Amino acid sequence: MSAEVGYRYITRLPNGRSGAPIVEGTRIGVHDVVGLILNGATVDEVVRSFPELKRAQVFECLAYYEDHQGEIDWRIAAQMAGAEDDLSARP
């Protein structure tokens, strides 16, 4: 049996960021945060890059990534390829 996981700081807006999960109250995508971490940034460096974020929000982005790695990896790859506007066409 699988339980639904809730996230305190993560939400989706149907018409924002192509439906990508974002940090609530911002336009910062979980994939934006995780992409920085995967490229070697520390949590503190992410907070310096996005001063509107708290450390707890960065850690929750990482927790979300652990639960949705395939989706977030796909979004990071699409963003790196310059296809973020086409993300709604995800297979």
Secondary structure by P-SEA (a helix, b strand, c coil): cbbbbbbccbbbbccccccccccccccccaaaaaaaaaacccaaaaaaacccccaaaaaaaaaaaaacaaaaaaaaaaaaacccccccccc
